[in-house]
């Protein structure tokens, strides 16, 4: 007798969780709670209802993009300018997706969600791990991405609810994002990752900061890092 598809999918998802998805995402849990709370606070302080915070985190789910969007909404920026700003803030995700095309060929029905949920932190985790032999890639990667989004939704909801009740100070909270990236980088290096890309990326970020300033360094540093990595890869071949 054939087993229904729904019954075969559930054990795979459970196996992915048992295979270590939760423990792998723990650094993101602490980081997303710490970063999601100030987003919820900022949204409420800008005059928006608390329930908009989890809705944005479910439908938009773009970390830095959500922070920028709140300011754009409050300033009543025209829609075309808003779309352009979001493209510039999140354009790096195009590069993320291209680098994972080969890996996502085996994820099956999880592919649309994995493309949607490919944040900086999820990308850092997916590029530093491989599924256990007994776990299918789709449920394993998908569970990691889903857990990360749930962490972000939870943090933003906590911040929005708290902001609707009592005022908060934002002093020092913005460093949480930097700390999270440092933890993810250290975890990748600990797992035996190559430190050369990190060194190249850091050097290009410093160079972009000096040459174009903090307001425009993101695109410049990404472009520089990609160019140097491409040259380095060509030399190695």
Rosetta blueprint (number, residue, H / E / L):
1 X L
2 X L
3 X L
4 X L
5 X H
6 X H
7 X H
8 X H
9 X H
10 X H
11 X H
12 X H
13 X H
14 X H
15 X H
16 X H
17 X H
18 X H
19 X H
20 X H
21 X H
22 X H
23 X H
24 X H
25 X L
26 X H
27 X H
28 X H
29 X H
30 X H
31 X H
32 X H
33 X H
34 X H
35 X H
36 X H
37 X H
38 X H
39 X H
40 X H
41 X H
42 X H
43 X H
44 X H
45 X H
46 X L
47 X L
48 X L
49 X L
50 X L
51 X H
52 X H
53 X H
54 X H
55 X H
56 X H
57 X H
58 X H
59 X H
60 X L
61 X L
62 X L
63 X H
64 X H
65 X H
66 X H
67 X H
68 X H
69 X H
70 X H
71 X H
72 X H
73 X H
74 X H
75 X L
76 X L
77 X L
78 X L
79 X H
80 X H
81 X H
82 X H
83 X H
84 X H
85 X H
86 X H
87 X H
88 X H
89 X H
90 X H
91 X L
92 X H
93 X H
94 X H
95 X H
96 X H
97 X H
98 X H
99 X H
100 X L
101 X L
102 X L
103 X H
104 X H
105 X H
106 X H
107 X L
108 X H
109 X H
110 X H
111 X H
112 X H
113 X H
114 X H
115 X H
116 X H
117 X L
118 X L
119 X L
120 X H
121 X H
122 X H
123 X H
124 X H
125 X H
126 X H
127 X L
128 X L
129 X L
130 X L
131 X L
132 X L
133 X L
134 X L
135 X L
136 X L
137 X H
138 X H
139 X H
140 X H
141 X H
142 X H
143 X H
144 X H
145 X H
146 X H
147 X H
148 X H
149 X H
150 X H
151 X H
152 X H
153 X H
154 X H
155 X H
156 X H
157 X H
158 X H
159 X H
160 X H
161 X H
162 X H
163 X H
164 X L
165 X L
166 X L
167 X L
168 X L
169 X L
170 X L
171 X L
172 X L
173 X L
174 X L
175 X H
176 X H
177 X H
178 X H
179 X H
180 X H
181 X H
182 X H
183 X H
184 X H
185 X H
186 X H
187 X H
188 X H
189 X H
190 X H
191 X L
192 X L
193 X L
194 X L
195 X L
196 X H
197 X H
198 X H
199 X H
200 X H
201 X H
202 X H
203 X H
204 X H
205 X H
206 X H
207 X H
208 X H
209 X H
210 X H
211 X H
212 X H
213 X L
214 X L
215 X L
216 X L
217 X H
218 X H
219 X H
220 X H
221 X H
222 X H
223 X H
224 X H
225 X H
226 X H
227 X H
228 X H
229 X H
230 X H
231 X H
232 X H
233 X H
234 X H
235 X H
236 X H
237 X L
